[in-house]
């Protein structure tokens, strides 16, 4: 079980070499590689001309060359890429043509991950948006199956698991449940897609912040997904905003989190999606980043011990 943190929030400020050196110096074994997401930001996705010109429409060897410097920095720091996050969103009801382009982008991202030894790739599903007068819950479900099923031929040629994530939808008021925020829905997607593929090429990414934001309970949610959970986005909040803070900076019950993962025999890595905590440290000054990362890493080591060795006492 490796302890990992995302590169996002750090690399933009410090560059690849310093980013990964500090992550390794803080004690992390691995990274959640945000490079594949940042190569096609939302400003590009929303612009048809820019989207068609993005790096992922080029041959694989050119894409790998594009990432060469960053991949070397990761290797030089002695880090392992445990997971990655694909660009998003895959679809907008006002621009439905985005889905076809994003499907092709995801195929190339899968091939990139396969080439660099990254075995888990998180790809956001499509949620029914607030104010969407085009779709229904049923039509959104069809769009999700269309998206993920189109990736199966590529996945069958690669050693990569695409992970669906529990999502929320926001838009001017309280957040509402998004795709896979119900564990039974998520299990249905994963099982149906794996049956279609004929092997387990889909799994689940459990996002702790989204669990809290939607007032879900780890003790209920996690057992339903069980071994389908292949990776994690660990971060904290106070239940009002998706703050992406370090654990204990919000009010998530981490005892419930660790005990739930222990009960299902979770065998994946512990990956922290705490980019806003990193940004907050950097906004004070650069010297604050390393102790902040060390705190997050030590938290991960504690969680690992609890999950692997003994139950936490219930509060």
Secondary structure as UniProt FT lines:
FT   STRAND          3..6
FT   TURN            8..10
FT   HELIX           11..14
FT   HELIX           16..25
FT   TURN            26..27
FT   STRAND          30..33
FT   HELIX           35..38
FT   TURN            39..40
FT   HELIX           42..45
FT   HELIX           48..52
FT   HELIX           55..57
FT   HELIX           60..66
FT   HELIX           68..76
FT   TURN            77..78
FT   STRAND          80..85
FT   TURN            93..94
FT   TURN            96..97
FT   HELIX           98..116
FT   STRAND          120..122
FT   TURN            130..131
FT   HELIX           137..149
FT   TURN            150..151
FT   HELIX           152..155
FT   TURN            156..157
FT   STRAND          161..165
FT   STRAND          168..169
FT   STRAND          176..177
FT   TURN            179..180
FT   HELIX           183..197
FT   STRAND          202..207
FT   HELIX           208..213
FT   TURN            214..215
FT   HELIX           218..225
FT   HELIX           226..228
FT   STRAND          229..234
FT   TURN            247..248
FT   HELIX           254..263
FT   TURN            264..265
FT   STRAND          270..272
FT   HELIX           275..284
FT   HELIX           287..309
//
